[in-house]
């Protein structure tokens, strides 16, 4: 019997994503406490892991940029591009931000 083989994708975070995560953490810690901030940041890490395994998929948003995909995570949206076995995370923006302006 053959086993299903899953090829894991590599997830690459652009430098701006690290800034986004730091800003999200700082805002969350200030407004909701450090414990909640750590939990919230950890939720992004879990999503990156699921993305790499193909367990979750976003929706295309070519209306913003060609080949761009978005995935909602709590109050934020992860924007990424998926090419071959590479997922390139572009930004993590709050759902109320002007996506076109920040991408």
PADOPA-516590 format. One record per residue (C-alpha): residue in three letters; x negated, y negated, z. Coordinates in pm, whole numbers, padded with zeros to 5 digits, always signed. Example, Ala and Ser with C-alpha at 12.3 -4.5 7.8 and 13.67 -1.06 7.14 Angstrom:
2
ALA-01230+00450+00780/SER-01367+00106+00714/
END
This chain:
103
UNK+00000+00000+00000/UNK-00135-00343-00094/UNK-00146-00618+00160/UNK-00042-00970+00073/UNK-00353-01184+00048/UNK-00323-01550+00132/UNK-00592-01784+00007/UNK-00643-02061+00260/UNK-00671-02413+00131/UNK-00934-02648+00260/UNK-00795-02961+00420/UNK-01006-03273+00375/UNK-00918-03591+00567/UNK-01010-03918+00397/UNK-01184-04173+00626/UNK-00869-04386+00646/UNK-00684-04090+00803/UNK-00922-04094+01100/UNK-00837-04462+01149/UNK-00468-04380+01123/UNK-00499-04106+01385/UNK-00693-04334+01619/UNK-00430-04607+01583/UNK-00149-04358+01639/UNK-00324-04225+01949/UNK-00389-04572+02093/UNK-00030-04685+02035/UNK+00111-04364+02179/UNK-00114-04370+02486/UNK-00023-04732+02557/UNK+00351-04681+02513/UNK+00409-04319+02617/UNK+00105-04216+02821/UNK-00211-04026+02743/UNK-00056-03680+02778/UNK+00211-03756+02517/UNK-00050-03917+02290/UNK-00265-03605+02300/UNK+00039-03385+02227/UNK+00139-03607+01936/UNK-00208-03602+01780/UNK-00219-03226+01831/UNK+00104-03196+01627/UNK-00085-03336+01326/UNK-00360-03080+01374/UNK-00098-02804+01374/UNK+00051-02939+01051/UNK-00294-02950+00886/UNK-00341-02586+00982/UNK+00000-02493+00840/UNK-00077-02685+00521/UNK-00402-02494+00478/UNK-00216-02163+00509/UNK+00066-02268+00280/UNK+00322-02239+00561/UNK+00464-02587+00497/UNK+00501-02798+00187/UNK+00579-03160+00131/UNK+00783-03331-00135/UNK+00636-03495-00441/UNK+00652-03873-00445/UNK+00530-03965-00793/UNK+00737-04283-00761/UNK+00463-04412-00529/UNK+00157-04256-00695/UNK+00113-03973-00943/UNK+00043-03632-00783/UNK+00108-03766-00434/UNK+00294-03547-00185/UNK+00452-03650+00144/UNK+00535-03450+00453/UNK+00734-03589+00745/UNK+00591-03524+01090/UNK+00793-03671+01374/UNK+00796-04050+01317/UNK+00512-04038+01067/UNK+00453-03929+00710/UNK+00142-03748+00590/UNK+00046-03832+00232/UNK-00177-03589+00048/UNK-00283-03452-00288/UNK-00313-03081-00357/UNK-00561-02967-00622/UNK-00663-02602-00663/UNK-00757-02491-00310/UNK-00812-02839-00170/UNK-00562-03050+00020/UNK-00684-03408+00040/UNK-00502-03603+00310/UNK-00488-03969+00204/UNK-00302-04146+00486/UNK-00071-04096+00783/UNK+00179-04380+00799/UNK+00471-04458+01026/UNK+00802-04390+00852/UNK+00894-04760+00873/UNK+00578-04883+00698/UNK+00577-04997+00336/UNK+00419-04690+00175/UNK+00340-04854-00158/UNK+00155-05133+00016/UNK-00065-04903+00226/UNK-00141-04644-00037/
END
